[in-house]
Amino acid sequence: MPAVSWAADEAPDAFIKRVAVETLDAVKADKSLKNGDVAKIMQLVDTKLVQHINFRRMTALATGPAWRKATPEQQKRLTEEFKTLLMRSYSGALSQVKDNYTIVVKPLR
């Protein structure tokens, strides 16, 4: 939880940029990550990104009104599957990172 309270002290755009740059730098610095080692990339996603995501809330928002109609067990299962989908999506994107990639986060309006 320390990362969450630390993030609260940062502006949202600065927080997103910091986490994204840290993750991108980790990929660029590790040869096995750059070569697409899926297990290692999934581990990176889990340690760098997942801790900052409220998957239950994110799943509820993505599901819309049907979320309230689902049973607690259905909500739990859907949240787990949504987490798996996002982890695979992030991992797939990170497996394609090149050394010349940079992160640009525009300031909030």
C-alpha positions in Angstrom: 0.0 0.0 0.0 2.8 2.5 0.4 2.9 3.1 -3.4 -0.8 4.1 -3.3 -0.3 6.7 -0.5 2.8 7.9 -2.3 0.9 8.3 -5.5 -1.7 10.4 -3.7 1.1 13.0 -3.1 1.7 13.3 -6.9 -0.3 15.0 -9.5 -2.1 12.3 -11.6 -0.2 13.1 -14.8 3.1 13.0 -12.9 2.2 9.7 -11.3 1.3 8.1 -14.7 4.5 9.4 -16.3 6.6 8.2 -13.4 5.2 4.7 -13.4 5.3 4.4 -17.2 8.9 5.6 -17.4 10.0 3.3 -14.7 8.3 0.4 -16.5 9.7 1.3 -19.9 13.2 1.8 -18.4 13.0 -1.6 -16.7 12.2 -3.2 -20.1 15.0 -1.4 -21.9 17.5 -2.3 -19.2 16.8 -6.1 -19.2 17.9 -8.1 -22.2 15.4 -10.9 -21.5 12.5 -8.4 -21.2 13.6 -6.8 -24.5 13.7 -10.3 -26.1 10.1 -10.9 -25.2 10.4 -13.3 -22.2 6.7 -13.5 -21.5 7.0 -14.9 -17.9 9.4 -12.1 -17.0 7.3 -9.4 -18.6 4.2 -10.7 -16.7 6.2 -10.5 -13.5 7.2 -6.9 -14.4 3.6 -6.0 -15.1 2.6 -7.6 -11.8 5.2 -5.7 -9.7 5.2 -2.3 -11.5 1.6 -1.8 -12.7 -0.9 -4.1 -11.0 -0.4 -2.6 -7.6 -1.8 0.7 -8.8 -5.0 -0.7 -10.4 -8.3 -1.2 -8.7 -9.5 -4.1 -10.9 -12.9 -4.4 -9.2 -13.7 -0.8 -9.9 -12.3 -0.9 -13.4 -14.3 -4.1 -14.2 -17.5 -2.6 -12.7 -17.1 0.5 -14.9 -16.4 -1.5 -18.0 -19.4 -3.8 -17.4 -21.8 -1.0 -16.8 -25.3 -1.6 -15.3 -25.0 -5.4 -15.7 -22.4 -5.3 -12.9 -25.1 -4.6 -10.3 -27.2 -7.6 -11.6 -24.3 -10.0 -11.3 -23.9 -12.2 -8.2 -20.8 -11.7 -6.0 -19.3 -14.9 -7.4 -19.9 -13.6 -11.0 -18.4 -10.3 -10.1 -15.3 -12.0 -8.6 -14.8 -14.2 -11.6 -15.3 -11.4 -14.1 -12.8 -9.2 -12.2 -10.2 -12.1 -12.3 -10.7 -12.5 -16.0 -10.6 -8.8 -16.7 -7.3 -8.7 -14.7 -5.9 -11.5 -16.9 -6.9 -9.7 -20.1 -5.3 -6.5 -19.0 -2.1 -8.2 -17.9 -1.8 -10.0 -21.2 -2.5 -6.7 -23.1 0.1 -4.8 -21.1 2.6 -7.7 -21.4 2.1 -7.9 -25.2 2.7 -4.2 -25.6 5.8 -4.3 -23.4 7.2 -7.2 -25.3 7.4 -5.0 -28.4 9.3 -2.1 -26.7 12.4 -0.8 -28.6 15.3 1.2 -27.2 14.1 4.4 -29.0 10.6 4.4 -27.3 9.8 7.3 -25.0 6.8 8.2 -22.9 5.1 11.5 -23.4 2.3 12.4 -20.9 0.5 15.6 -21.7 -0.5 17.8 -18.6 -4.0 17.6 -17.4 -6.3 20.4 -18.5 
